[in-house]
């Protein structure tokens, strides 16, 4: 029989099975009887194993505001085609999502925040004692608001359950049907067996209980499912080429915006510029003796394979196309700073529109940064295994744009300055080959909280394994307001009455 509720023992059993499944996947990377264990064998597995496991085991690491911004920025130019295909505009997708996302707050407000006119628990207890009613019979006399409260305590999924009628009343039947048709799943037998296969919950995170009742499985997964649905549509047919071209431009614009915000719009920025060597470069920021040489890479990360010998070439190809290429491009400019050469900047490849000559010796710190649209896991957080760097250079920072934005917002929130960011970059370049983590924000959190200092970074001999609790500083700050533009629930967060359930 199908269970409606699961006990603690059931969940412990499920957890045990999931651990066994992961162990089964890990065995793909262990030696087979006839394997020759040489350096090449070790390299392929040291790259393929963490890449594979982080790709399938890591949940969503960005904040919903970042996903919503991407939806508007990347799909906005194709809104006409999107509405023709789905029956909904981008704004309508997000409006329905926001409405559903707000339902738990409305439910809790009605269930828990009892108004002054309703009976308090203390008054109810006094009434029962006065009438001589024993506690085991109190449930028969409970006021409606306490029935709601205890019902929610027994089944917290109620706060994510809603009727189709709610959506119809707000958006009309046609738009409601369009939305639910895309994102609703039903209970059915499928061939789904391995968690490396396409998971229907990631594509359709609303469960159809019956014709009129639905259960939202995960709110953040819903906004990601909207992104995924629009992405899959835009990479088909005639939209594919202009969509990918737009992604690269939007990434550069976002990088400029988040860095300039941290520098209070006081940095000099050169964007899509050419050097005297006729090389086109993405971004250069100059600010108070600091130079940030940035290359933006919007290439998509391919799903890794299980078999290490087949997985490694694909992983390496992805890496070389994004991070290695970005590093090589950034080095063309950084080498000028290393050698104290004048950097000539032009607006055109023919070098006819001269903009400025930069005396690089005036910049005491110069860093290469490769900013990616996707996360690449361990091979990005630790560049030691795959990145080939020049003898006179240090490791660059390679970071996903969402992580860069989140970290800079944290620095801004706590009043940190340019010197703090420079110290982070110096520490960060010395950690390659010394850390194990697939999440860049674990490193950012450890450095921010002084768990890893510059002095300690120089002395690390054995690799440090970082853990998810190093990112708590970001989640805790977000619950009070991290600083995103159009940050959701900001009024609730700053009211002093905000509490995040599930923490």
N, C-alpha and C positions, 0 to 999 in steps of 0.2 A: 504494500500500500504506500501511496505517496504521503509524506509527512508535511504538515503545515507548520510545525514548530520543531526545533532541534534542541536537544538538551546539551549541557556542558560536555557530557560524555561523548555525544555525537560529534561535537566540534573537535574534541581532542582526537577522535578517531579520524576525522577528515584531515586534521593537521598532520597526523602520522602518515596518512596515505600520500599527502602532498610532498612531505619530506622524502618519502620513498621514491616518488616519481622523479624528484630532482636528483636524487642519488643515481637513479637509472640513467638520466641524461648525462650526468658527470662521467659515467662509465664509458661513454663514447670517446673520452679524451685520455683514458688510461691505456697503458701499454697492452698490446695484444701479443700472443705467444711468439710470433715471428718478427716483431718490430725490432728494428735496430735503433737503440736509444742514443742518438748523437745530438749535436747542437742544433741541427736543423729540425729534428723531431721535437726537441724541447721548445724551440722558438715558435713553431706552428701551434703548439698546444697552449703555450703561455699567452698567445694572442687570441686564438680561436675560442678557448674555453671561457674566459671572462666576457668576451664579446657576445658569445651565444647566450650565456646565462643572464647577463644584464639586459640584453635585448628583450628576453621573454619574461624575466622575473621582475624587472623594474616597473613600477606603476608610473602614473603621470607625475612629473616633477615640476611642472610649471603651475602658475596661478591662473584662475579662470579669466581674470582680466586680460592676461596676455593672449589667451586663446581667442577671446572675443575680439580683441584688437586685430589679431591676424585675420579673422574672418572678414571684418570690414575692410581692412587694408588690401588683402590679397584677392578677395573675390568681388569687391565693389565694382571694378570696371566690367565685370561679366554678369552684372545683376539682371540685365534683360534676359539673357539666355538662361540664367538660373531660374528665374520666375517662370519662363516658358516651360522648362523641364519639370520643376517641382510643384508649380502652382503657388509658390511662396517666394517673396523677396528675402534678401539677407536680413533686413530689419525685422521682418515678420518671424523668421526663424528665431532670432535672438529675443524678440518680444515674448514669444511663446515660452522659450527656455527660461527667461527671467521670471515669468509668471509662475511656472512650475517650481522654479527654484525658491520662490518666496512662500510657497504653500506650507512648508514645515514651520516657518516663523509664525504664520497665521494660525496654524494648528496649535502650536505651543502657547501662543498668546491667549488663545481661547481656552486651552486646557489647564495651563499652569498659572498664568497671571490672572488670578481670580479678583474681580472688582470688589470694592468695599461693601457692596450691598449684599453679597453672598455670604453664606455662613462659613466661618473659619473652622479649621479642624478642632481647635480647642473648644469652641462653642458646641460643635457637634458631639464631642466626647462628653462634655458636661450634660448635654441633653440626654444622651443615652444613659448616663449614670443616674440622672434624676428620674428617668422612667423605669430604671431597673432592668434595662436590656443588656444582656451579656454580650461581650465583644464578638463571640462567634456568630451572633445574629445581626451584627451591625450592617453587614452588606445588604440586608433587606431594606434598610432605612437610609442608605447613602443618598445624599443629594446628587443631582445629575453631574455637577462639576467634579465631584470626587469620583464618581463612576468613570468619568472621562480620564481623570488623572491616573487612577489605578489601572484602567484599561491600557493606557499608554505605557505605563511602567511594565506591564506584562508583555506588550507587543509594541516595541518602539518603531516598528515598521509602519505603524499607522500614520506617523507624521509625513511619510513619503507616499501615502496612498491617496488617490483622488478619483473623482468621477469624471467621465467624459462630458457630463453636463456643465461642469465648471468651465472647461475650455470652450465649449460651444457658446455659453453665455458671454464669454469675454471676446472670442475671436470669430464666432460663427461656425456653422457646421462644416462648410466646405474647407476652410483653412484648417480646422481641427482634424478633419479626415485626412487631408494631405500630410499634415505633420505626423500623425500617429501611424499612417501607412508606411512612412520611411523609418520610424524609430521604435516600432512596437514589435515584440517577439511573443510567441505563444509556447506553451509546453507541448513538446512533440519529440518523437524519437528521431535522432539524427545519427550520422556516422562520426560525430565529433568524439575523439578519443584522447588525443595528445594536446597538451596546452600550447604546443607550438603551432597548432592549426588555427585557422581563423575562428575566433570566438564570437559567437552571435551577440554576446553581451556587450562587446566593444563596438558593435555596429548598431545594435538595437537595444539600448539599455532601459527601455520601458516594457514591463511585463504586463500582458493582457490577462487579467484575472478572469474577467467575463466581458460581456458586450459593453458594459458601462463602467467597469472599475479597473483601474490601472495601478501598478506599483512601480515607482521609480527606483531602480536598483542603485544608481549612483549618479548624483547631480553633476559632478565634474565630468564624469564619463559621457553624460548627455551632450554637453557643449563640445567635447572632443569628437563625439559621433557626428555632430553637425559639421564640424571642420572636415572630418574624414569624408563625409558624403559629398560635400561641395568640392573637395580636392579631387576625389575620384571622377567627378563629373568634368572638372576643368582640364584634366589631363587626357581626356578623350577627344579625338577628332581635331577640329580646326582651332580649338582654344588652347591646345597643349603648348605650342611654341610661344604665343604671346603671354600665356600664364607664367611659364618658367622664366621668361625674360623679365616680367614684372616682379617676380619674387626677388630676384637679385637686386633690382633697384630699390625695392621697399626695404630690404635688409640694410642696404647702405644708409638709407634715410633714417632708419630706426637707430642704427649705431651712432650716427651723428647726433641724434636727438638725446639719447640717454647719456652720452659722454658730455655733451655741451651743458646738459642740465646739471651734472655734477660740478662742472667747472664754472657754473653761473653764467654761461654764454660768453666767457671771457677768453676762450682759446681761439687761436687762429686755425682755421680749418681749410684744407685743400682737398677737393673731392674730384675724383675722376680726372686726375692730372697726369701730365707727362713729364719725364725727367730729360736731362740732356742726352741720355742714352736711348731716347725714343721709346722708353718703356711706359706703358700706361699703368697707373697705380690707383688704388681705391680711395684711401683716406689717410691724411696726415694731420695730426693735431699737435700744435705747438703752444705750450703754456708754461710760462715762468721757468724756463730752463729744462722743461720736460718735453720729449718728443715721443708721440705714440704713432707707430707706423702700422696701419691696420689694413688687412685684406679680408674682404667679406666673401663667404662661400655658402651658397644656397643649395648645394648639391644634396640630393636625397640619399639617406642611408639605406642600403639594401638589407633585406632580411638575411641573417647569417645561416649557413647550413650546419647540420649536426656533425657531419664527418669532417674532422680537422683538416685532412689533406685537401679536401675540396673547399672547405670554408676559408682557409688561409689566403689563397689567391684572390678571392673576391673581397675579403676584408682589406687586403693590401691595396687592391685597385681603388677601393673607396677612399682609403687613407691617402694614397698618392694624388688622387684627383682633387681632394679638398685640402687636407692639412699640410701635406708635403708641398704641394703646389703653392699654397698660400704662404708658407714659410719662405720658399725660394723667391717668390715675388716680393715679399717684405724685405728680404735680405738685400735686394738690389738697392733699396733706399738706405737700409740700416748701415750697409757697408760704408756709405758716405760719412755717417756719423762716427763709425768706428775709426776711420782713417782721417777724420777732420777735413774732409774734402768739401768744397762748396757744392751745395745741391741747387741746381737750376730747375725751376718749375715753369712749365709751359701749359698752355690751354689746348694745344693741338699737337698731333703727331709730327707735323712738318716743322715744328719748333719755330713757328713764325710769330706766335702770340705769347711773348714772354711775360710771366707774371711777377716772379721774384727770384732773387738769389739768396739762399739761406746759408749763413755761416754756421756750419754744424758744430764748430768748436765752442759755440756759446751755449750748447745744450749738454748739461752734465749727465742726464739720464735719457737713454733712448731704448725703447722696448718695441719688439715685434709682437703683434697680437693678431691671431687668426680667429675671426668671429664666424661661427657656423650657425646655420638655421636649425639644423638637427643636432641631437646629441649622439656622440660616437662611443660613449662608455669608456672603459679602461684605457683603450688605445689613444684616447684624447686627453684624459686626465694625467696619464703617465706616458710621455712621448719617448721614453728611453728605448723601448723595444723597436720602434719603427722609424722614427724621424732621423733623417740624416742631416746633421747641422755642420756648418763650416767651422774650421778649427779656431777661428778668431771670434766666434760668436757664442752666445748663451742660448739656452732653450727659450722659445717664445711662450707666450700664454695662448693656449687654444681653448676657446670657451664658447658655449652656445649663447646666443643673444639673450635668451630669457634669463640665464644665470648671470650674465654680465649686468643686465638691468636690475635684477633683484639684489645683487651685491652692492651696486652703486647706490641704490635706494636705501639700503641698510646703512652704508657709510654716511649718507646725507642725513638720515634720520637721527643718527647719533652724533652729528656735528663733526664728522671726520673731514680731514682736509687732503690736499694733494699729497702731502708728505706721507700720510697713512696709506694712500693708494700706491705710492712708489715703494714703500716698505713691503707691502703685499706682493707687488710684482717681483721684487728682488728675492723674497722668500720663495715665492711660487716657482721661479725658474731653477731654484736649487733643490726642489723636491722630486724632480723627475728621476726615476730609478729607485726611489726611496719610499713610495707610498703604494697602497692597494686600495682603490675605491673606484667606482664607476660614476660617482656623483660629484661634480665639481663643487657644489655648494657645501659638501662635507669639508672640503679643504678650506673654502672661504670661511666657513664657520669656525673651524679650528684655529685659523690664523687670526680672525677677528677677536676671538675670546682668549688669545694668547696661549692656547694649548700647544701651538707650534710657534716658536719665535725665531728671529734671524740667527741668534746664537745657537739654538738647538738644531736648526736646519742644516747648519754646517757640520754638525757632529753626528748626524744620523748614520749609523752603520748598517743596521738591519731594517728591513722594510717595515713601515708602520701600516697597520690595518685600521682604516678609519671606519666609523660606525654612524648610522643614521641620526643618532642623538646630537651630532655636531651641527645638524641643520635646525635644531630646535629654536635657535635664535631668530631664524627667519619666520618660522610659523608663529612663534610667540609675538613677534613684532607685528606681523600681519594681522593678528587678532585685535590689535589696538589701532591699526592703520599704518601700512608700510609706506604709502605715498604714491601708489599707482594713479595715473590719470583715470578719472571715472571709476575709482575704487568702489566696489559694491559694499553696501551696509555700513558705510563709514559713519553715518550718524549713530547707528546702533553701537558700533565699536567704541566710539568716543563718549557714549552716554554713561559709561560705568555700569551698565546693566547687561552688557553683552556677555554671553557664555557660549562657547562652542561645544556642542554635544559630541561625545565620542572621544574627547581628549582624556 
